[in-house]
Amino acid sequence: MAIAKIKKIEIIGLEKDKEDILVLLQELGVVELINIQQEVSTAYSPGLVSADAQLLEIEEAISFFASFQERAGLLEGVIKLRPLVYERQLDEVIFRFDYQGLLNKISNLRGDLNNLLHEKERLTQERLLLMPWRKLDLTLDEIRPTENCDIFLGVLNNRHHSNLKGELEKENIKLFVEVANQDKINLYLLILYIKHDFERLQAILKNHHFNFIVLPKSELTVKDKLLDINSKSLILDDQIQDIKNKIIELSKERFKLMVIYDYLANVVRRRDTDRILTKQQFTFSLCGWIRHRDIRLLERKISSKLKDLAIFISDPQPDEDIPTALENAPAVRPFEVVTNLYGQPIQNGLDPTGFLAPFFAISFGFCVLDAGYGLILFLISLFFLKKRQISEYTKNFFRFFKYLSVATIIAGLVTGNFFGDLISRLPEPFAAIKNIQRSLTLFNPIENSLMFLGFTLTIGFVQIWTGVFIRFMRNLGRNRFAAFILDLPTLLVQTSLLMLVLIFFKFLPVSMLKYAIVSLCVSALMVIFYQIKANRQLSLKIFWSIFGIYSIITGNFLADTLSFSRIFALGLTGSLLGMAINTMLFPKGPINSFFALLAVAIAALMMFLGHILNLGICTLGAYVHTSRLQYLEFFTKFFESGGRPFRSFRKENKYTFWLKDGQEMEV
């Protein structure tokens, strides 16, 4: 529950050992490399440019193959799964696989396929053009001008036909019109006219939105040309399918291309570090940041493989851009997801992860408020953590939800919710389960809604008070005067108002009233004292004194605490929806026929789908609103964001996971 102590590291080694050192640093992933030179080298490197181009070509081939493979299932479409690659497979692929030959084959097949597809598209467009003219009893070459006459082909909307005909008669233009085809909207016309009427006729046709058509030349009639196009299309289909079959066969090597891509990408990252290394004739040096806990690991690993190098560890200077790395216990680490989404704390600040973890889990659990829903979330999280190869970030997210699901199960058990009121609806043979549920239930949130509301507000008060207390303790080490004058009054007011509430509801004796009043008065005097010192004008002193007391009461105590009533609203809504689903769909009556059994099966399926939908709604609402409570009500009390995340130089794979032989995935 802290921010890792960061040290500066400098490694000086021989130029001949540079690649080995970089490989080791990349495998360990504990050092963030930094540039200590005044200028970063931007010199043209043919090797790097070539490697980048090769990576791009491999990536395009992988994407190209993906379109020819079976579509991933629903879960694979939501969660990005990566194949596992063990060391023996890695060596075999890297050193024996001719990926460049495969890329050349892909390039050739891709070019052939594109040419055939373009030709197929051209024939399709030609077919669409000729289809309306299929009734013309002329070859396409015969539709051409003569010495005195010419021909217009085109499409005319039915609405303009009578007007066009009338205007042509009025202009006394001599022509021959044949309706080659027609449909509900258009007429397809062949117009034979005398050449000296060209300009007049063209102007009239344009005025009536006549769409001129030019057909391709051919010795065949339109009908025969269409048959020829269909024949060529069938041949093209066979050729296209043949190429696709070859591509599908080659796509079996997609996995190897993924391995090659990840391998080359990591090689390129190592070569990229050349720009930030300091080089001499025979030596080089690199600088970076390292967590204090990783220093011994790095020294041990390097000393076991390389002897001719020197490692220097020093404290960072205050003006340096020091990264922030969170350092938490395994049980708390998954909750770093919440902190990272908000922002990194400053290097000398506080890591809020350990403080928010219990509050987030409790709030989420009582927002969902159903042990059955929590059990489903737990099983889903466990399934992905054990069976699927997913990124470290995604695994951490599922670990996060595993803890939240446990909190949800506990919240559901103490409130008697298991898929709504499903257990209470079970028949008499399940009496033992009902008794277990009753023994675990502490209160019913629907029957005792005021108690539930009071519980959620108590959670809110405790978390807000904790946030202010953390700020008070932090400021106590920085500026004691500010801590006592600005933060202590808020703590005293919150505590005093809580005492007044407890006295009002007779949870505390009336004798405690004097202590609450004294505490409020002391807090008010401290606020007034600060405002008198901070402001010069009497009117401002009075205004800010009153406003300061008012904001402490209405802001920290009332507004922030009341925000936690959303837990009550979400939990109650989810419970009522679960009960409504059971009321509508839970089977009733005896099962004495096949149709009754079928009806029960359908009702059970519908009830299951209804609860799954309710689970999705409750989970989304719980996550969003619980996160909001942390970010707006808790973090604002003490959290100082603005830190830069620690980005170690490590292996970063896009497509595969690399494991040592015999190594298993971490759950």
N, C-alpha and C positions, 0 to 999 in steps of 0.2 A: 504494500500500500504506500509506495513511494516512487519518487522519480529517481532513476538510476544515476549513480555518480559517473560522470563522463570524464575520461582522461584523454590527453593528446598523446598520440603514438607516432614515432618516426622509426622507420626501418631502413637501414643502409645495407646493401648487399652487392654482390658481384653481378655484373651484367649477364654473365652466363647462367646465373641462377634465377634471373628475373621471372622467367616463365613458370618455374617451379614454385616460386613464392606466390605469384599471382594465382596459380591454380589452387594452392593451399588456402589462401585467403578467401577465394571464392567458395571453396568447399566448407570452410568454417562459418563464413557469413557473420563475422563479429566486428568487422572494421568498416567504418564509413570513410572512403577515401576523399581527400580534399586537395584543392590546388593551392600550392604555396608560391607559385611563380607569378610574376607580375602580369604576364600575358600567356594565354593558353595557345599552344601551337595549333595553327590551322593549315599547316602545309598539306599539299595534295599527296595522298597516299594511294597509289594504284591498287595495292593489296586490299585496303579497307573498302574502297569503292567497289572492287570486284566482289568482295565478300557480301557487301550490302545488296548488290544486284542479284547475287546468287540466292540470298535469303528471300528476297522478293519473289524470285522465280519459283522457289520451293513452296513458299506460302500460297502463291497462285495455283500451283499444282495441287496442293492439299485441298484448297477450296473447290477446285475444279472436280476433283475426285468425289468430294462430299455430295455433289449433285447427282452422282450416279450410284450412290449407296442407299441402302434402306434407311428410311426416316427413323430418327431416334424416337423412343417411346415418350410418353407424357413426362415421366420423371426426368429422363435424360434431357428433354427439351427445356425443363425448368432449371435443373442443376447441371452445371458443366462437369462431365465426368472425364477423367483422363486415364489412359491405360498405364499400367505399371511396367517399368522397364528395369530389369535386374542387370547387374554389371556384366554378366556373361553375354546377355542379349545386346547390351550396349556395345561391347567390343566387337561382337560379330557384325553388327550393322555398320558401325563406323569404318571398320577396316576391310570388310568384304563386300559391302553392298555398292554396286555401280550406280549411284544415284544420278550421275550426270548422263549416263546412257538412258536411264528412265526418263529424265527430263526432256531429252531430245525426242524420244518416242512420243511423249505427251505432246510436245510442241507440234510434231508432224501430224499426229492424229487430230489435234485440236484445230490445226489449220485446214486439214481435209474436211473435218466436220463442219466448220464454219462456211467453207466454200459450198458444200452440199446443201446446207441449210439456207444459204443465200439464194442458191439456184432454186430450191424448193419454194422459197418465198416469192421469187420472181414468177415462177409458174403459177403459183396460187393467185397472185395479183393479175396475171394475164388471163387466168380462167375467170376470175370475177369480172374482168373487163369484157370478155367475149360472151359470157353466158347469156346476157339479155339479147344478143344478136344471133343466137343459134338457129333461128328460123330463116335467116337470109339464105336464099338459094343461089349464092354467088361465091366464087373463090375470093379470098381477101385481096389478091392481086387485081381482080376485076373491078374492085371499088377504087377507081382512079379517074382522073380527069381525061376528057377527050379534047379534040381540037376546039370545039365550041362550047362544051358543057363541063360542068364540075359538080362535085358531090359534097354535101355536108352530112355528117353523121352526128347525132346528138340526142340529148335527153331533155324533154319538156314536161313540166308539171301539168297535170290534167286541167288545172284551174285556168291556165293561160291558153289552152288550145283554141277555144272559140274566138277569143280576142285576136290571136295571131292569125287565124284563118280569115277573119274579117278584114284585118289590115292588109294582108297580102292581096286579097281581092280588090281592095280599094286602090292599092298602088299598082294594080295590073301587072304584077310580076309573074312571068310565065315560069312554071316549075312543075315537077312531078314529085309527089310525096308518097312514100310507102311507110306504113306503120310496121316496123319489124317485130315489135313486141310491146306489150303494155302490162302494167300491174295496177294496183289500186291507187297509186300515187302518180306514176310517170308514164309517158309515152316515149318509145324509142324509135326515132324517125330517121329515115334515109331521104334526103332532099336532093333531087337532081334539078339544076338550074342552068340558065345561060350565063356565060362568063361575064358579059357586060353588066349584069345585074348584081355582081358580087358585093359591091360596097353598100348598095341600098338594102339588099337582102340581109347582109351581115348585121347592119345597124338595127333592122327591125327585129331580127332574132335575139340580139343582145338585149333590146328593150323588153322583151318578153321572157328574159331569164333562160334562154336556150343554152344548155351546157354542151359545148362542142366536144366531140369525141374523135380521137384518131386511133384506128385499129392497126395492129402490126401487119406487115406484109407477109404473104404466104401463098403458095400455089394451091393450098387446100381451102375447102369451104370452112365456114365457122364451125359447123358441126364436126367435120373431120379434124379440124385443128384442136377442138376440145378433146376428142378421143385421143389424139396424139399427146396432148398435155397430160391427160390422165395416165396414159401408158408410161410417159417419162417420169411422172410423179411416183408411180408404183416402183419403178426401177430405182429412183432416188431413195424411196423409203427403205428398200432392201439394203442399199449402200450405206445409208445412215445407220440403220440397225446393226449392220456388220461392224461399222466403226465403233458404235456404242458398246457392242459386245466386247470388242478389243479393249476399250477403255475400262469397262467393268472388270475385265480380267486383270488389267494392270492396276486397278484400284486396290487390289489386294495388297499392294506394296505401299499403300497410304500410311500405314503404321510406321514403316521404315523411314518414310519421308519426314514424318513427325519427329522421330528420333534424331534424324540428321539435322533438321531445322533447329531443334533445341540445342544440340551439340554445337553447331556453327554459331548460333546466337550468343552462346556463352563465350566462345572463342573471340568473337567480335567485341564483346564487352571487355575482355582482357586486353585486347589490342587498343581499345579506345582509351585505356588508362595511360597509354604512352604519352598522351597530350599533357597529363598533369604530373608526370614523374620528372624529377630532377636527375639529369644524366651527366656523367663524366665519361672519360674514355673507357674505363674498365668497371666503373661502379654506377649505381643508381640509388636514389632514395625516394621514399614515398611517405606522405603524411596522412594522418586520418584521426578519427575519433573512435574510441573504444570504451565500452562499459567496464567499470572497475572489476566487476566479477569475472569478466572474460579474459583478463590479462594473463592469468596463470595458464589457462587453457591454451591460449595462443603461443605463449612462450614454450610450453611443453611440446606442442605439436611441431613448432618450427625447429626447436633444438633437436628433436628426434630425427629430423630429415635433413637439416642443413646446419652446417657449422660456421661457415664463413659469412657471418652477418652480425649486425649489431641492432639492438632494439632499445630505444630511449622512450621513457614514459615521463610525462610532465603534466602539470596542472594547466588548464586552459586560462587564457587571459580574459579579463572581464569584457573587453571590447570585441572578442571573437564571436562568430556565429555558431554557438554551441547547440547541437541538436538535443531534443528531448526524447528519452526512452522511458517507458513505463515499466515498473518492476513490481509485480504482484505475485501473491501465492497462487498455486494452480486453481484453487477453488474460486478465486476472485478474477483471475485473468480473463475468462470469457466476457466479463462485464466491461472490459476495455472497449468493446464494440460501441457501447453507449458514449464513452468519453471521446473516442476517435471520431465519431460522427459529428460531435460538437466542435472539436478542435483540441490541439495539443496544449497542455499547460506550459507556462513559461518555465525555463530551466530551473530557476530558484523558487518556483511556486509549489503548489500542492497538487498531488494526484488525487482526484475525487473518486476514483474507481472503488476503492475499498469502502468509502463512506456511503456511496449510492447503492452498492450491491444489495444489502438486505432490504433497503427501502424499495428498490425497483422490483425485487422478487415478490415482496409482500403486496405491493400495489398491483402488480400484474396478476398475481394469483387471485386477489379479491375482485379484480375487474372481470376475469373469466368466470370464476366462482363455480367451477364444476369439476368434480374429481374424474368423471368420465372423459371430459374434454382434455384434462391434464394428462390422463393416461394415454390418449391417442397422440398428443404432442410428444410425450416421452418416448413412445414406441417409434414414432417417425424420426425423432432426433437420433435415437439409438441405432435405427436401421441405417441411416446415412453415415453415421460415424463408424459403423462396423463393416459395412458392405461396399461402400462407394469410395472411389478415388476422386476426392475433391480438393480444391485449393485450401491452403492453411486458413485463409480468411473465412471461407465458407465453413470449414470444420469448426472454427472458433464460434461462428454464429450458431451452429447446431449445438455445441456445448452450452452456449448461452441459453438456448431454448430448452435444453435438457434441465438446467437448474430452474428455469421459469416453470416448466411443466411440473416439477416436484412441488414447487410453491402452490401451483394451481390445484394439484391433487390434495394437498393439506387443507387449503382453503375450502375445497369442495367437501371434504370429509367433515370438517368442523361445522359446516352449515347444512349438511345433509343433502347435498346436491350431487347426483350421479346421473348424468343425462337427464337433467331436470328432476322430476319426481318419479323417475322410472321405477326405483326400488319399491316405493310405497304402493305402486300399482301391481306389483307381482302377486300371483295367487298364494294361497296359504302354504303350499309346500316349501315356499321360500321364506318362511317365518324366521329362520335362523339368520339369514342375511339382513332381514329387516331389523332384528334385535341388535345385530352388530352396528348397523347404521345409526340406530337410535342411541346406542351407547357412546358413539363417537361424536354425535351432533351436540354442539355447545349452544347454538341458537339458530333459529330459522330467519333468514334475512327478509322474508316476505311477511311473516307474522310479527316479527320484531324489527320492523324497518327503522324505527327511531334508534334502537340499539345499534343497528348496522351503520346508520348515518353517524352516530356518535363515535363508533369505532374508526370509521374512515377519517373523520375530522381529527381524532386523536393521533392517527398515523401522520396526518398532515402537520399537526402542531409539533410533534416530536421531530419530524424531519426539518421543518423550518427552524425550530429552536437549535437543532444540531448544526445547521448551516451557519447561523449567527454565532454560535459558540466557537465553531472552527475559525470563523473570521476574527473573533475576539482573541483567541489564542495565537493566531498567526500575527495579528497586529501587536500583540503584547511583546513579541520579540523584536518588532521593528520600531514601534512608536508607542510607548506605554500611555502617554497622554491621550493620543487619538483613540487607543483601545478603550480606555476608561471613560472618555467623554462621549465617544460616538457609538461604540458597540455595547458597552455594559448597560447603558440605559435601555436599549432594545431588549436585552436579555432579561433585565429586571421587570420591565413592563410586561413582556410575554408571560413570565413566571407569575407575576402578581395577578394579571387578568385570568390566568388559568386557576389560580387559587380562588378568585372571586366566583368563577363558574362552579368549581367544586363545592364551595361553601353554599352557593345558591341551591345546588341539587343535594345538599346535606351529605356529601362525601367527606367533607372536612368540618371540624367543629367551628362554631362561630368565633371562638377565641382566636382563631387564626386570622380573623378579619383585620385586626390592628396591624399585623405584620405585612399584609398585602397593601394596606393603605400607606404605611410608612415607606414601603418599597416603591410605590407609585410616586409618592411625593419626592423621594430622593432622586428618582429617575427624571421627574419633571424639572427639578432644580438643576440637575446636571445638564439637561438640554438647554435650559434658559441661560445657564452660565456660559455654555459654548457659544450660543447665538449672541450674547452680549459682547463676548470677546471678538467674534468674527465680524460683526456689523458695527458701523459707526453711527448711523442715524437711529434715533429713538424709535421711529415708526417701523424701520426694518427689524430692529431688535425685538419689538413686540410681535410683529407679523411672523417672523421666522421662528420665534419661540413657540407660538401657538401652533403654527403649521408643523414644526418638528414633532411636537407631542402628538398632534393629530395623525401625522403620517405613520408614526410608530404603531399607533393603535389600529388604524384602519388598514395600513399597508401590510406590515409583517404579521400582525395577529389575525385580523379579520379576512382581508382579501386573499392573502396567500394561503391561509388555512382553509378557507371556504373553497378554494380551487380543488381541494382534494375530495370534495363532494362528488366529483365526476366518477370516482371509484364506486361510490354508492349507486350512482345512476347506471353505470355500465353493468355492474354486477347484478343489480335488480332486473335490468332489462333482459340480460342474457338468461337469467333464471326463469323469468316469465315466458320468454320465447320457448325455452325448453319445455316448460309445462304445457304451453299451448300446442306444441308439436305432439306431445304425448296424448293430450286430451283429444285431439283430432284423429290420431292414427293408431293409438294403442288398441290391439285387438280386444274385442268384447264378445261374450257369449260362447257357447259350446262349439267345438269343432267336430261336427258329426257327418260331414260329407266332403267330397273332393273339392267342390266349389267353395266351401267354407275354408278349407285348407289353403286353396289358391288365394282367397281374399286375405287370409292372414299373412301369407307370404308377400303379397303385394303391399299390404299395409306396413309390414315390417321393413320392406325395402324403402318405401316412401319415408318412413320414420327415420331410418338410417340416413337417407339423403338429406332430410330436413335438419337432423342434428349436425351433419357435416357442414351444411350451409351455415348454421348457427355458430358452429365452431370457428369457421373462417371469419365471420363477422366479429365475433367476440375477440378472437386473437388479434385481428387487425386493429380494432378499437382499443384493446388493452395495450398493445405495443405503442401505438401512436400517442395515446393520452398519457400513459406512464412516462414516455420519453419527454413529452411536453412538461410534465410536472418537474422532471429533473432539470430540464434546460431553463425553464422560466421561473420556477419557484425555488429551486435548490441551488443551482449553479450560480445564480445571480447574487447569492449571499457571500460567496467567498472565492469562486473560481476565477483565475486569471489566465485567459487563453492567449494565444499568440506565439506559442512555441513552434519550432520546426521539428517534424518527426525525424527520428534516427533512421537513415536509409543505408543499410549495410551493403557492402560489395559482396554479392553472393550469386549462386546459381539461380537463374530465373527461367523456368520452363513454361512455355506457352501451351504445349500439347501433351506432355507426358510427365509422369513422376519417375524419378530415378531412385532405385533402392539398391543397397548392397545385397549380395547373395545371402538368402536366409533372413533378411530383415523384414519385419512386418510393419504394416501401416499403424501409426499411433492413433488410438481412439481417445 
